[in-house]
Amino acid sequence: MSKIAIVTGSSRGLGRNTALNIAGKGVDVIVTYQSNVADAEAVVRDIEARGRKATALQLDVGTLRSIAAFAGQVEAVLRETFQRDRFDYLVNNAGHGDMATIADTTEEQFDALVNVHFKGVFFLTKALLPLIAEGGRIVNLSSGLTRISYPGFSAYSAVKGAVEILTLYMAKEFASRGITANTVAPGAIETDFLGGAVRDMPDLNKTFAGMTALGRVGVPDDIGPMIANLLSDDNRWITGQRIEVSGGQVI
């Protein structure tokens, strides 16, 4: 029986790359999107072209109402599309960036970061926990900016730090069911995060490349395959860990 993964925020960027690499390992995928259904359906087609089953569901991880509806949809899709009552892997990837100094950060910006990156991860995982199979895997996305500081990322990095602590508690509390939980912390990546700033602004790209031992910023193909590998049975003995995938950022 094939495994099933849910990858949040997988209609684009790092989430898309992760979903495709997971499918390349022979895993079926539930793709989630916030608003762009066309991009999500394109990812579904790409996964199906790899010989795996896939479907796309709408999810706004920043609202509890959306999370509750999503959990019900997952239960139905598992039964109707996959003929299963459980899924195996949850990758909490969905998120956004907001760059501002502490002095300039608004309450609206702060609340949005907390709701999506921390509260959303907490309550989505809680809602889906009854549907995760024994021996399952949870991967929460953090950031290389929880280990170092860079101007403008105080609130973003703080909520990612909260996710890292949450992951430790997931690893402990879910261990009786054989479920592992780990954090993957990418460094600077060329995606449309922050409006594509690292990808499209040469000076910022150069700055982060200069902070990295391997001399460049990352691309989605540096991260997606690593997450897919972490989900495999070969890594069943890894839990409660923060794994930075940054090319040696500030070492």
Buried (B, 14 or more C-beta within 10 A) or exposed (E): EEBBBBBBBBBBBBBBBBBBBBBBBEBBBBBBBBEEEEBBBBBBEBBBEBEBBBBBBBBBBBBBEBBEBBBEBBBEBBEEBBEBEBBBBBBBBBBBBBBBEEEEBEEEBBEBBBBBBBBBBBBBBEBBBEBBBEEBBBBBBBBBBBBBEBEBBBBBBBBBBBBBEBBBEBBEEBEEEEBBBBBBBBBBBBBBBBEEBBBEEEEBBEBBBEBBEEEBBBBBEBBBBBBBEBBBEEBEEBBBBBBBBBBEBBE
